[in-house]
Amino acid sequence: MTLLNLAQIIASIILVLIILSQVREAGSGMFGSAQNTIRTRRGLERTMFQMTIVLIVVFLVVSTLSARFPG
């Protein structure tokens, strides 16, 4: 297993955990529910949202590099 494959696995696991932890309402099921109101993100919620974006970019870059340079 190459370093790129390991980085891809780690990034994907962390990404899944962060996405699943962003459930907005406790009683709405595993994946949350649609909200009709628009509100701003603050504090930890904003940090987790930004971390999700960063991890998506990291995952895409690592996946592209892994496909480009199979090891």
C-alpha positions as CSV (number, residue, x, y, z in Angstrom):
1,M,0.0,0.0,0.0
2,T,1.5,3.3,-1.0
3,L,1.5,6.5,1.0
4,L,-1.1,8.1,-1.4
5,N,-3.5,5.2,-0.8
6,L,-3.1,5.5,2.9
7,A,-3.7,9.2,2.8
8,Q,-6.8,8.7,0.7
9,I,-8.2,6.2,3.2
10,I,-7.5,8.4,6.1
11,A,-9.0,11.5,4.4
12,S,-12.1,9.5,3.4
13,I,-12.7,8.2,7.0
14,I,-12.3,11.6,8.6
15,L,-14.5,13.2,5.9
16,V,-17.3,10.6,6.5
17,L,-17.1,11.2,10.3
18,I,-17.3,14.9,10.0
19,I,-20.2,14.8,7.6
20,L,-22.1,12.4,9.8
21,S,-21.4,14.6,12.9
22,Q,-23.1,17.6,11.3
23,V,-26.6,16.4,12.1
24,R,-28.6,19.5,12.9
25,E,-31.6,18.2,14.8
26,A,-31.4,15.3,17.3
27,G,-34.7,13.6,16.4
28,S,-34.5,13.9,12.7
29,G,-32.7,10.7,11.8
30,M,-29.1,9.9,10.8
31,F,-28.7,12.4,8.0
32,G,-30.6,15.4,9.3
33,S,-33.6,17.0,7.6
34,A,-34.2,19.9,5.2
35,Q,-34.6,23.3,6.8
36,N,-36.8,26.0,5.4
37,T,-35.0,28.8,7.1
38,I,-31.6,30.4,6.2
39,R,-29.2,30.9,9.0
40,T,-25.6,31.6,9.5
41,R,-23.0,29.1,10.7
42,R,-21.2,30.1,13.9
43,G,-18.5,28.6,16.1
44,L,-17.9,24.9,15.9
45,E,-20.5,24.4,13.1
46,R,-18.6,26.9,10.9
47,T,-15.3,25.3,11.7
48,M,-16.6,21.8,10.8
49,F,-18.1,23.2,7.6
50,Q,-14.8,24.7,6.5
51,M,-13.0,21.5,7.5
52,T,-15.4,19.6,5.3
53,I,-14.5,21.7,2.3
54,V,-10.8,21.4,3.0
55,L,-11.0,17.6,3.4
56,I,-13.0,17.3,0.1
57,V,-10.2,19.2,-1.7
58,V,-7.5,17.1,-0.1
59,F,-9.4,13.9,-1.0
60,L,-9.8,15.0,-4.6
61,V,-6.2,16.0,-4.9
62,V,-4.9,12.7,-3.4
63,S,-7.3,10.7,-5.5
64,T,-6.1,12.4,-8.7
65,L,-2.5,11.9,-7.7
66,S,-3.2,8.3,-6.9
67,A,-4.8,7.7,-10.2
68,R,-2.1,9.5,-12.0
69,F,0.8,7.7,-10.3
70,P,-0.3,4.2,-9.4
71,G,2.1,2.6,-7.1
